[in-house]
Amino acid sequence: MTAKQNQSEIVWTSKELITSVMWMILILVQLVFPVLFFNFLGFSVFVYIGVLFLGAFFVITWISRIEFNQKGGIPQGKNCMYTTVLVQSGIYSVVRHPMYTAWILLVLSFPLFSQHWFSLCLGVLTTVLIYRYAIDEDKRLVKKFGNKYEEYMETVPRVNIITGIYARLRSRR
């Protein structure tokens, strides 16, 4: 983002656009494996863990959307990409990028359902791409919100919701 651009304007580099398209395509490809190879190795406990990850995907997505839409200062007629307020409450006080956390949980549920080695490889690759995208998102948000976002980065983990919950519980004592 250049200094001349509006602070709420979203500008993606070609690298960021390619990365996001790649991980979305990989997610679509991964959808095939649980259908073709469901419980391939017969470890039902992995399927149950996959169900938990899938459920967490839906819950985290829903909670973060509601929180963001209510507190993000999104201008009328715009989507959540045009937020004007740094949201630091609710789930955003636990993890900086709950939507990416949710996508990672979804991606990790596919190898748990299929138990196929290729699904695992795709899951790891997709997780790395999503995480890399979250790093790029942090850079954009530092440019947009400045020091306030840098302070937020010091106290709230990027996508590790377990660390975030632990830190939140410790801070209440």
C-alpha positions in Angstrom: 0.0 0.0 0.0 1.5 3.4 -1.0 1.1 6.5 1.1 -1.3 8.0 -1.4 -3.8 5.2 -1.1 -6.8 5.3 1.2 -6.1 3.5 4.5 -9.2 1.3 4.0 -8.4 0.4 0.4 -7.2 -3.1 -0.1 -4.2 -3.6 -2.4 -3.0 -7.2 -3.0 0.4 -7.9 -4.5 0.5 -10.5 -7.2 2.3 -12.9 -4.7 -0.5 -12.5 -2.2 -3.2 -13.1 -4.8 -1.4 -16.2 -6.2 -0.9 -17.6 -2.7 -4.6 -17.1 -1.8 -5.7 -18.7 -5.1 -3.3 -21.6 -4.5 -4.6 -22.4 -1.1 -8.2 -22.2 -2.1 -7.6 -24.6 -5.0 -5.7 -27.0 -2.7 -8.7 -26.9 -0.3 -11.0 -27.9 -3.2 -8.7 -30.7 -4.3 -8.6 -31.9 -0.7 -12.3 -32.2 -0.5 -12.0 -35.2 -2.8 -9.9 -37.3 -0.4 -12.5 -37.8 2.4 -15.0 -38.9 -0.2 -12.7 -41.4 -2.0 -10.6 -42.6 0.9 -12.9 -42.1 4.0 -11.2 -43.8 7.0 -8.7 -45.4 4.7 -6.6 -46.8 7.5 -9.5 -47.6 9.8 -8.5 -45.4 12.7 -11.9 -44.1 13.8 -10.4 -41.9 16.5 -8.9 -39.8 13.7 -12.3 -39.4 12.2 -13.7 -38.2 15.5 -10.8 -35.7 15.8 -11.6 -34.6 12.3 -15.2 -34.0 13.2 -14.0 -31.8 16.2 -11.8 -29.8 13.8 -14.6 -29.4 11.3 -17.0 -28.3 14.1 -14.4 -25.8 15.3 -14.0 -24.5 11.8 -17.7 -23.6 11.7 -17.9 -22.2 15.2 -14.7 -20.0 14.9 -15.8 -18.8 11.4 -19.3 -17.9 12.7 -18.0 -16.1 15.9 -15.3 -14.2 14.1 -17.6 -13.0 11.4 -20.2 -11.7 13.9 -17.5 -10.0 16.0 -15.8 -8.4 13.0 -19.1 -7.2 11.5 -20.3 -5.7 14.7 -17.0 -4.0 15.8 -15.0 -3.5 12.6 -16.4 -0.2 11.5 -17.2 -1.5 8.1 -18.6 1.2 5.8 -22.2 0.8 4.5 -22.2 -1.4 1.3 -18.6 -2.7 1.8 -17.4 -6.1 2.9 -15.2 -7.0 5.9 -12.1 -6.3 3.9 -12.8 -2.6 4.4 -12.7 -2.4 8.1 -11.8 0.9 9.7 -11.4 -0.2 13.3 -8.9 -2.7 14.7 -11.0 -5.3 16.5 -9.2 -6.6 19.6 -12.1 -8.1 21.6 -13.8 -11.4 21.7 -12.1 -14.1 19.6 -9.8 -11.4 18.3 -8.3 -11.1 21.8 -7.4 -14.8 21.6 -6.0 -15.0 18.1 -5.3 -12.3 15.5 -6.5 -14.2 12.5 -9.4 -16.5 13.6 -10.6 -16.9 10.0 -7.2 -18.3 9.0 -7.1 -20.4 12.1 -10.5 -21.8 11.1 -9.3 -22.5 7.6 -6.3 -24.4 9.0 -8.5 -26.5 11.1 -10.7 -27.3 8.1 -7.6 -28.2 6.1 -6.3 -30.5 8.8 -9.7 -32.2 9.1 -9.4 -33.7 5.6 -6.3 -35.9 6.3 -8.0 -37.0 9.5 -11.1 -38.1 7.7 -9.3 -39.7 4.8 -6.1 -41.0 6.5 -4.4 -40.9 3.2 -0.7 -39.9 2.8 -1.4 -37.6 -0.2 -4.2 -35.8 1.7 -1.7 -35.2 4.6 0.9 -33.8 2.2 -1.7 -31.4 0.7 -2.9 -30.5 4.2 0.6 -29.6 5.3 1.2 -27.6 2.1 -2.1 -25.7 2.4 -1.5 -25.0 6.0 1.9 -23.5 5.2 0.3 -21.3 2.4 -2.4 -20.1 4.8 0.1 -19.3 7.5 2.3 -17.4 5.0 -0.7 -15.5 3.9 -1.5 -14.6 7.5 2.1 -13.2 7.8 1.5 -11.0 4.7 -1.8 -9.9 6.3 0.0 -8.8 9.4 2.3 -6.7 7.2 -0.7 -5.0 5.5 -2.4 -4.4 8.9 0.7 -2.8 10.3 0.7 -0.4 7.4 -3.0 0.3 7.9 -3.2 0.6 11.7 0.5 1.4 12.6 1.8 1.1 16.2 -1.6 0.0 17.5 -1.4 -3.2 15.4 2.3 -3.8 16.4 1.3 -3.7 20.1 -1.6 -6.0 19.3 0.9 -8.4 17.6 3.0 -8.5 20.8 0.1 -9.7 22.9 -2.1 -11.9 20.7 -0.8 -14.9 18.7 -1.2 -15.0 14.9 -3.2 -18.3 14.5 -2.4 -20.5 17.5 -5.7 -20.5 19.3 -4.4 -22.8 22.1 -1.6 -20.4 23.0 -4.1 -17.5 22.8 -6.6 -19.2 25.2 -3.8 -20.0 27.6 -2.5 -16.4 27.5 -6.0 -15.1 28.0 -6.6 -17.3 31.0 -3.3 -16.3 32.5 -4.0 -12.6 32.1 -7.3 -13.0 34.1 -5.4 -14.1 37.2 
